[in-house]
Amino acid sequence: MEERITYPEINSFLRSTIKREDGFLRDLEKYAEDNHIPIIQPETAALLKVLIGIHKPERVLEAGTAIGYSAVIIARAMGTSGTVDTIEIDEDMAEAARKNIEIMDLSKRIRVLQGDALEVMECLDTAYDFIFLDAAKGRYIEYFDHAIRLLRPGGLLVSDNVLYKGLVAQNQKVVHKHRTIAVKLKEYLQLLCHDERLKTSIIPIGDGLAVSLKRS
């Protein structure tokens, strides 16, 4: 049995209370749901907007584009300036993201980099103010060193899905197909919370969000 991150009635209440997306972004939500494409959950999107609004980054790196939904959310939260580099391993997804970004008139501000997130991050040398990890959950530890290298002092590293359906907190034996990811995420959270270069908070919304501030 999976642990609960939040109660279903609380999720329903939050989603009926927070301001939801409309227009084309709402259409993207429906498309993602119908086609089983993972995108950030509404309450996670709401927190991302607040973090962006407070932190006011000029350069953002995202690992895990999918259809471009979260990249658009981030870019719009940044206002009329600033850029987003977003990495997607799947060629078809990357192309779909580019089309969706173009429809939202954000092609000049969002750059889709197609390739493996680790390999792309290894090749980057520009500093970012904000990094959002939403790619392969079992590989977050592999991304960590490059994320820290690329993040400016005072920058934010935000990691999604870190509680993984509540399985990282489960005391009983996790079924085999989820075990490796749950174990690696536990290790990743230990790393985030005990690295002296970071101040980290783990927030039990969506599928779990870790917010880490890189010390100046």
Secondary structure, DSSP 8 states (H G I E B T S, - for coil): ----SS-HHHHHHHHHHS----HHHHHHHHHHHHTT-----HHHHHHHHHHHHHH--SEEEEE--TTSHHHHHHHHHTTTS-EEEEEES-HHHHHHHHHHHHHTT-TTTEEEEES-HHHHHHH--S-EEEEEE-S-GGGHHHHHHHHHHHEEEEEEEEEESTTGGGGGG--S---HHHHHHHHHHHHHHHHHHH-TTEEEEEE-STT-EEEEEE--
